[in-house]
Amino acid sequence: MADLDIAGMATELNVPESWVRDKVKARTIPHHRYGKHVRFTDEDRAEYRRQTAAPTSKTVSPLRSVRAA
């Protein structure tokens, strides 16, 4: 895939461009700067997905305790 600009990343994440700009400014989303241009590589997007993935749990706890009859 090609590198994405801010508009492309916003479309991919289904968020406003201003949200992506704020994350870039705060350096909380992986990106590359080329002069004044911001680009998101495939690796940047994969890293962001890893950072935001919900932790998985192998055990499932019941929503409430079950009494033995």
MOPAC internal coordinates of N, CA, C and O (Angstrom, degrees):
PM7 1SCF
backbone

  N    0.0000 0     0.00 0     0.00 0    0    0    0
  C    1.4551 1     0.00 0     0.00 0    1    0    0
  C    1.5212 1   110.24 1     0.00 0    2    1    0
  O    1.2310 1   121.60 1   -23.79 1    3    2    1
  N    1.2823 1   114.55 1   156.21 1    3    2    1
  C    1.4636 1   119.81 1   178.57 1    5    3    2
  C    1.5239 1   109.90 1   -83.53 1    6    5    3
  O    1.2310 1   121.43 1   -20.94 1    7    6    5
  N    1.3197 1   114.86 1   159.06 1    7    6    5
  C    1.4632 1   119.82 1   175.33 1    9    7    6
  C    1.5237 1   109.43 1   -64.99 1   10    9    7
  O    1.2310 1   121.22 1   -32.15 1   11   10    9
  N    1.3331 1   115.28 1   147.85 1   11   10    9
  C    1.4587 1   120.54 1   179.35 1   13   11   10
  C    1.5196 1   110.51 1  -106.17 1   14   13   11
  O    1.2310 1   120.80 1   -31.76 1   15   14   13
  N    1.3208 1   116.07 1   148.24 1   15   14   13
  C    1.4648 1   120.34 1   171.04 1   17   15   14
  C    1.5241 1   107.74 1   -90.97 1   18   17   15
  O    1.2310 1   120.26 1     6.59 1   19   18   17
  N    1.3219 1   117.11 1  -173.41 1   19   18   17
  C    1.4624 1   120.49 1  -177.52 1   21   19   18
  C    1.5240 1   111.31 1   -60.85 1   22   21   19
  O    1.2310 1   120.01 1   137.30 1   23   22   21
  N    1.3225 1   117.59 1   -42.70 1   23   22   21
  C    1.4615 1   120.65 1   179.82 1   25   23   22
  C    1.5317 1   110.99 1   -62.46 1   26   25   23
  O    1.2310 1   120.39 1   137.61 1   27   26   25
  N    1.3168 1   116.87 1   -42.39 1   27   26   25
  C    1.4653 1   120.93 1   179.36 1   29   27   26
  C    1.5134 1   112.28 1   -65.53 1   30   29   27
  O    1.2310 1   120.50 1   139.61 1   31   30   29
  N    1.3347 1   116.65 1   -40.39 1   31   30   29
  C    1.4637 1   120.55 1   178.57 1   33   31   30
  C    1.5246 1   110.50 1   -66.49 1   34   33   31
  O    1.2310 1   120.39 1   139.84 1   35   34   33
  N    1.3286 1   116.87 1   -40.16 1   35   34   33
  C    1.4633 1   120.73 1   178.36 1   37   35   34
  C    1.5256 1   110.32 1   -62.12 1   38   37   35
  O    1.2310 1   120.35 1   138.83 1   39   38   37
  N    1.3163 1   116.93 1   -41.17 1   39   38   37
  C    1.4617 1   121.28 1   178.06 1   41   39   38
  C    1.5250 1   110.27 1   -63.98 1   42   41   39
  O    1.2310 1   120.33 1   135.52 1   43   42   41
  N    1.3267 1   116.97 1   -44.48 1   43   42   41
  C    1.4625 1   120.97 1  -179.11 1   45   43   42
  C    1.5302 1   111.44 1   -62.56 1   46   45   43
  O    1.2310 1   120.62 1   140.93 1   47   46   45
  N    1.3273 1   116.42 1   -39.07 1   47   46   45
  C    1.4641 1   120.61 1  -178.49 1   49   47   46
  C    1.5286 1   113.10 1   -88.57 1   50   49   47
  O    1.2310 1   120.60 1   172.43 1   51   50   49
  N    1.3233 1   116.45 1    -7.57 1   51   50   49
  C    1.4691 1   122.25 1  -178.24 1   53   51   50
  C    1.5357 1   111.25 1    59.07 1   54   53   51
  O    1.2310 1   121.46 1  -132.88 1   55   54   53
  N    1.3226 1   114.80 1    47.12 1   55   54   53
  C    1.4650 1   122.00 1   177.84 1   57   55   54
  C    1.5258 1   108.11 1  -132.10 1   58   57   55
  O    1.2310 1   119.79 1   -15.97 1   59   58   57
  N    1.3360 1   118.00 1   164.03 1   59   58   57
  C    1.4675 1   119.96 1   177.27 1   61   59   58
  C    1.5416 1   111.55 1   -68.07 1   62   61   59
  O    1.2310 1   120.89 1   -28.02 1   63   62   61
  N    1.3186 1   115.91 1   151.98 1   63   62   61
  C    1.4717 1   120.44 1   177.22 1   65   63   62
  C    1.5233 1   111.02 1   -58.46 1   66   65   63
  O    1.2310 1   120.38 1   144.19 1   67   66   65
  N    1.3326 1   116.87 1   -35.81 1   67   66   65
  C    1.4641 1   120.21 1  -179.51 1   69   67   66
  C    1.5296 1   111.05 1   -61.78 1   70   69   67
  O    1.2310 1   119.85 1   146.59 1   71   70   69
  N    1.3300 1   117.89 1   -33.41 1   71   70   69
  C    1.4618 1   121.97 1   178.23 1   73   71   70
  C    1.5252 1   109.64 1   -64.80 1   74   73   71
  O    1.2310 1   120.80 1   135.54 1   75   74   73
  N    1.3356 1   116.08 1   -44.46 1   75   74   73
  C    1.4688 1   120.45 1   179.12 1   77   75   74
  C    1.5248 1   109.49 1   -64.69 1   78   77   75
  O    1.2310 1   119.67 1   136.14 1   79   78   77
  N    1.3356 1   118.24 1   -43.86 1   79   78   77
  C    1.4702 1   121.44 1   178.72 1   81   79   78
  C    1.5264 1   111.14 1   -59.17 1   82   81   79
  O    1.2310 1   120.81 1   137.67 1   83   82   81
  N    1.3379 1   116.06 1   -42.33 1   83   82   81
  C    1.4657 1   119.96 1   178.89 1   85   83   82
  C    1.5276 1   111.09 1   -62.60 1   86   85   83
  O    1.2310 1   120.07 1   138.29 1   87   86   85
  N    1.3243 1   117.48 1   -41.71 1   87   86   85
  C    1.4709 1   121.52 1   179.06 1   89   87   86
  C    1.5280 1   111.26 1   -66.34 1   90   89   87
  O    1.2310 1   120.32 1   141.83 1   91   90   89
  N    1.3259 1   117.00 1   -38.17 1   91   90   89
  C    1.4671 1   120.86 1   177.08 1   93   91   90
  C    1.5278 1   109.67 1   -65.15 1   94   93   91
  O    1.2310 1   120.64 1   134.21 1   95   94   93
  N    1.3203 1   116.39 1   -45.79 1   95   94   93
  C    1.4706 1   121.11 1  -179.56 1   97   95   94
  C    1.5282 1   110.86 1   -61.02 1   98   97   95
  O    1.2310 1   120.45 1   141.15 1   99   98   97
  N    1.3301 1   116.75 1   -38.85 1   99   98   97
  C    1.4669 1   121.52 1   179.94 1  101   99   98
  C    1.5354 1   111.84 1   -82.24 1  102  101   99
  O    1.2310 1   120.56 1   174.34 1  103  102  101
  N    1.3278 1   116.54 1    -5.66 1  103  102  101
  C    1.4675 1   123.39 1  -178.55 1  105  103  102
  C    1.5218 1   112.13 1    58.79 1  106  105  103
  O    1.2310 1   120.68 1  -140.92 1  107  106  105
  N    1.3219 1   116.30 1    39.08 1  107  106  105
  C    1.4596 1   120.47 1   178.85 1  109  107  106
  C    1.5230 1   112.69 1  -105.95 1  110  109  107
  O    1.2310 1   120.43 1  -177.05 1  111  110  109
  N    1.3164 1   116.79 1     2.95 1  111  110  109
  C    1.4644 1   121.45 1   176.18 1  113  111  110
  C    1.5332 1   106.90 1  -129.79 1  114  113  111
  O    1.2310 1   119.90 1   -47.04 1  115  114  113
  N    1.3450 1   117.80 1   132.96 1  115  114  113
  C    1.4686 1   119.86 1  -179.24 1  117  115  114
  C    1.5296 1   111.05 1   -62.66 1  118  117  115
  O    1.2310 1   120.72 1   -45.12 1  119  118  117
  N    1.3274 1   116.24 1   134.88 1  119  118  117
  C    1.4620 1   121.42 1   179.70 1  121  119  118
  C    1.5253 1   109.18 1  -161.33 1  122  121  119
  O    1.2310 1   121.15 1    -8.92 1  123  122  121
  N    1.3087 1   115.41 1   171.08 1  123  122  121
  C    1.4681 1   122.43 1   174.62 1  125  123  122
  C    1.5252 1   108.07 1  -125.73 1  126  125  123
  O    1.2310 1   121.12 1   -36.84 1  127  126  125
  N    1.3038 1   115.46 1   143.16 1  127  126  125
  C    1.4643 1   120.98 1   175.13 1  129  127  126
  C    1.5277 1   108.76 1  -109.62 1  130  129  127
  O    1.2310 1   121.29 1   -46.36 1  131  130  129
  N    1.3156 1   115.13 1   133.64 1  131  130  129
  C    1.4577 1   122.99 1   174.68 1  133  131  130
  C    1.5191 1   105.43 1  -122.08 1  134  133  131
  O    1.2310 1   121.05 1   -90.09 1  135  134  133
  N    1.3341 1   115.59 1    89.91 1  135  134  133
  C    1.4528 1   119.40 1  -172.33 1  137  135  134
  C    1.5118 1   107.87 1    68.64 1  138  137  135
  O    1.2310 1   120.50 1    56.20 1  139  138  137
  N    1.3178 1   116.65 1  -123.80 1  139  138  137
  C    1.4596 1   120.12 1   178.61 1  141  139  138
  C    1.5312 1   112.62 1   -91.37 1  142  141  139
  O    1.2310 1   120.26 1   177.78 1  143  142  141
  N    1.3191 1   117.11 1    -2.22 1  143  142  141
  C    1.4676 1   121.83 1  -177.24 1  145  143  142
  C    1.5223 1   110.96 1   -91.40 1  146  145  143
  O    1.2310 1   121.01 1   -40.93 1  147  146  145
  N    1.3294 1   115.68 1   139.07 1  147  146  145
  C    1.4610 1   122.21 1   177.57 1  149  147  146
  C    1.5210 1   107.98 1  -108.93 1  150  149  147
  O    1.2310 1   120.96 1   -47.37 1  151  150  149
  N    1.3202 1   115.77 1   132.63 1  151  150  149
  C    1.4656 1   120.88 1   178.09 1  153  151  150
  C    1.5225 1   109.21 1  -133.06 1  154  153  151
  O    1.2310 1   121.41 1   -29.16 1  155  154  153
  N    1.3335 1   114.91 1   150.84 1  155  154  153
  C    1.4490 1   122.92 1   177.89 1  157  155  154
  C    1.5183 1   107.85 1  -117.71 1  158  157  155
  O    1.2310 1   120.66 1   -65.26 1  159  158  157
  N    1.3298 1   116.34 1   114.74 1  159  158  157
  C    1.4627 1   121.17 1   179.56 1  161  159  158
  C    1.5243 1   109.42 1   -82.52 1  162  161  159
  O    1.2310 1   120.86 1    -8.47 1  163  162  161
  N    1.3253 1   115.97 1   171.53 1  163  162  161
  C    1.4669 1   120.65 1   175.38 1  165  163  162
  C    1.5291 1   109.85 1   -57.34 1  166  165  163
  O    1.2310 1   120.72 1   139.13 1  167  166  165
  N    1.3409 1   116.24 1   -40.87 1  167  166  165
  C    1.4577 1   120.62 1  -179.84 1  169  167  166
  C    1.5315 1   111.44 1   -65.76 1  170  169  167
  O    1.2310 1   120.40 1   140.93 1  171  170  169
  N    1.3315 1   116.84 1   -39.07 1  171  170  169
  C    1.4659 1   120.70 1   177.40 1  173  171  170
  C    1.5252 1   110.14 1   -61.19 1  174  173  171
  O    1.2310 1   120.65 1   135.18 1  175  174  173
  N    1.3139 1   116.37 1   -44.82 1  175  174  173
  C    1.4657 1   120.12 1  -177.77 1  177  175  174
  C    1.5241 1   110.92 1   -67.82 1  178  177  175
  O    1.2310 1   120.25 1   141.10 1  179  178  177
  N    1.3373 1   117.12 1   -38.90 1  179  178  177
  C    1.4668 1   120.34 1   177.55 1  181  179  178
  C    1.5287 1   110.28 1   -65.18 1  182  181  179
  O    1.2310 1   119.95 1   139.33 1  183  182  181
  N    1.3188 1   117.71 1   -40.67 1  183  182  181
  C    1.4691 1   121.31 1   177.90 1  185  183  182
  C    1.5198 1   110.76 1   -63.77 1  186  185  183
  O    1.2310 1   119.77 1   138.84 1  187  186  185
  N    1.3147 1   118.04 1   -41.16 1  187  186  185
  C    1.4561 1   120.92 1   178.70 1  189  187  186
  C    1.5323 1   110.62 1   -63.16 1  190  189  187
  O    1.2310 1   120.40 1   138.35 1  191  190  189
  N    1.3318 1   116.85 1   -41.65 1  191  190  189
  C    1.4667 1   120.11 1   177.80 1  193  191  190
  C    1.5265 1   110.86 1   -62.94 1  194  193  191
  O    1.2310 1   120.15 1   141.46 1  195  194  193
  N    1.3442 1   117.32 1   -38.54 1  195  194  193
  C    1.4709 1   120.30 1   177.21 1  197  195  194
  C    1.5264 1   110.65 1   -64.98 1  198  197  195
  O    1.2310 1   120.58 1   138.45 1  199  198  197
  N    1.3358 1   116.50 1   -41.55 1  199  198  197
  C    1.4649 1   121.02 1  -178.70 1  201  199  198
  C    1.5225 1   112.09 1   -65.02 1  202  201  199
  O    1.2310 1   120.11 1   146.28 1  203  202  201
  N    1.2973 1   117.39 1   -33.72 1  203  202  201
  C    1.4622 1   120.70 1  -174.12 1  205  203  202
  C    1.5180 1   113.67 1  -100.93 1  206  205  203
  O    1.2310 1   120.23 1  -178.90 1  207  206  205
  N    1.3258 1   117.17 1     1.10 1  207  206  205
  C    1.4608 1   119.84 1  -179.50 1  209  207  206
  C    1.5283 1   109.36 1   -69.18 1  210  209  207
  O    1.2310 1   121.37 1   -39.99 1  211  210  209
  N    1.3072 1   114.98 1   140.01 1  211  210  209
  C    1.4616 1   120.22 1   177.93 1  213  211  210
  C    1.5263 1   108.98 1   -72.64 1  214  213  211
  O    1.2310 1   120.24 1   -42.75 1  215  214  213
  N    1.3225 1   117.15 1   137.25 1  215  214  213
  C    1.4627 1   118.69 1   177.81 1  217  215  214
  C    1.5271 1   110.14 1   -64.64 1  218  217  215
  O    1.2310 1   121.18 1   -37.31 1  219  218  217
  N    1.3022 1   115.35 1   142.69 1  219  218  217
  C    1.4553 1   119.43 1  -179.67 1  221  219  218
  C    1.5174 1   109.39 1   -97.71 1  222  221  219
  O    1.2310 1   120.95 1   -31.14 1  223  222  221
  N    1.2968 1   115.78 1   148.86 1  223  222  221
  C    1.4549 1   121.62 1   179.42 1  225  223  222
  C    1.5199 1   108.33 1  -126.56 1  226  225  223
  O    1.2310 1   120.88 1   -44.41 1  227  226  225
  N    1.3080 1   115.93 1   135.59 1  227  226  225
  C    1.4548 1   119.81 1  -179.51 1  229  227  226
  C    1.5228 1   111.49 1   -86.24 1  230  229  227
  O    1.2310 1   120.30 1   161.09 1  231  230  229
  N    1.3248 1   117.03 1   -18.91 1  231  230  229
  C    1.4589 1   119.42 1   179.75 1  233  231  230
  C    1.5203 1   109.13 1  -102.70 1  234  233  231
  O    1.2310 1   121.48 1   -37.63 1  235  234  233
  N    1.3030 1   114.77 1   142.37 1  235  234  233
  C    1.4473 1   120.53 1   178.87 1  237  235  234
  C    1.5221 1   107.26 1  -116.19 1  238  237  235
  O    1.2310 1   121.17 1   -56.05 1  239  238  237
  N    1.3233 1   115.37 1   123.95 1  239  238  237
  C    1.4596 1   117.99 1   178.35 1  241  239  238
  C    1.5218 1   108.84 1   -97.86 1  242  241  239
  O    1.2310 1   120.32 1   -33.78 1  243  242  241
  N    1.3234 1   117.00 1   146.22 1  243  242  241
  C    1.4659 1   119.58 1  -179.53 1  245  243  242
  C    1.5188 1   110.36 1   -68.32 1  246  245  243
  O    1.2310 1   120.89 1   -25.43 1  247  246  245
  N    1.3237 1   115.90 1   154.57 1  247  246  245
  C    1.4562 1   120.61 1   179.23 1  249  247  246
  C    1.5181 1   111.21 1   -71.04 1  250  249  247
  O    1.2310 1   120.12 1   151.38 1  251  250  249
  N    1.3052 1   117.37 1   -28.62 1  251  250  249
  C    1.4623 1   121.36 1   176.94 1  253  251  250
  C    1.5178 1   107.71 1  -147.37 1  254  253  251
  O    1.2310 1   120.70 1   -18.74 1  255  254  253
  N    1.3063 1   116.27 1   161.26 1  255  254  253
  C    1.4557 1   118.42 1  -179.88 1  257  255  254
  C    1.5316 1   110.23 1   -75.62 1  258  257  255
  O    1.2310 1   121.77 1   -35.03 1  259  258  257
  N    1.2722 1   114.22 1   144.97 1  259  258  257
  C    1.4454 1   121.13 1  -179.00 1  261  259  258
  C    1.5290 1   107.59 1  -106.97 1  262  261  259
  O    1.2310 1   120.38 1   -54.20 1  263  262  261
  N    1.3133 1   116.87 1   125.80 1  263  262  261
  C    1.4725 1   121.12 1   179.27 1  265  263  262
  C    1.5165 1   109.65 1   -85.63 1  266  265  263
  O    1.2310 1   121.79 1   -37.07 1  267  266  265
  N    1.3096 1   114.18 1   142.93 1  267  266  265
  C    1.4607 1   119.13 1   175.58 1  269  267  266
  C    1.5266 1   108.41 1   -76.14 1  270  269  267
  O    1.2310 1   120.36 1   -44.71 1  271  270  269
  N    1.3041 1   116.91 1   135.29 1  271  270  269
  C    1.4682 1   120.84 1  -177.55 1  273  271  270
  C    1.5034 1   111.64 1   -81.44 1  274  273  271
  O    1.2310 1   120.10 1   180.00 1  275  274  273

